[in-house]
């Protein structure tokens, strides 16, 4: 993930960039569907309308679906805008990024960031005024190997998520992660429904929810997408119990490999 430090002027010879109005958004739906924010068109249109997300496109493009960029808030941070989706090549990409950045900064946004990128992908953004903000490692585990078993920790239950537990999960997330990485309700729900098969488990001690885990798979590759434990219960095996249950469930769903992102300094 990299963030903007200053926009680079576009110069005189560049394509015309315009902001799409709401009546145009349905035309862009086929290009963004399938991302974890946009499993359904209704969710896409609702997000664009309610959350103030924006699409900028090359208005003088001869293509039936012009090159475009989709930008929106980073979780619930209205002062941070993320570049969520870019469909463009070469110079059009640069023009779209710079036009979007300039518009967002003019409207008062303090920082513009990308979504997670590989090192190779990040290099493209460096000449445009971006620099590395965070480094994240991608780890993987073979699910054919012996998996950890639950130890049956006394007083701890691993149960499926229920909607009534949403606020407790958000409170755990807020206490377990720093401000930049913590989830808002919309993003949490989007992650929890982002795959063909989704797993959302809670760790419960008595009547208290003390941890949670989210994972999913669309086939052979699975993702451990989130794991959070109340700080007062960390280091007591709660996370291990959640992960053991998640891995067993993923293997039963047919996944052969599970992947997880973690901050480099974590």
Buried (B, 14 or more C-beta within 10 A) or exposed (E): BBBBEEBBEBEEEBBEBBEBEEEEBEBBEEBBEEBBBBBEBEBBBEBBEEBEBBBBBBEEBEEEEBBBBBBBBBBEBEEBBBBBBBBBEEEBBBBBBBBBBBBBBEEEBEBBBBBEBEEEEBEBBEEBBBEEBBEEEEEEBEBEEEBEEBEEBEEBEBEEBEEEBBEBBBEBBBBBBEEEEBBBBBBBBBBBBBBEBBBBBBBBBEEEBBBBBBBBBBEEBBBBBBBBBBEEBBEBBBBBBBBBBBBBBBBEBEBBBBBBBEEEEE
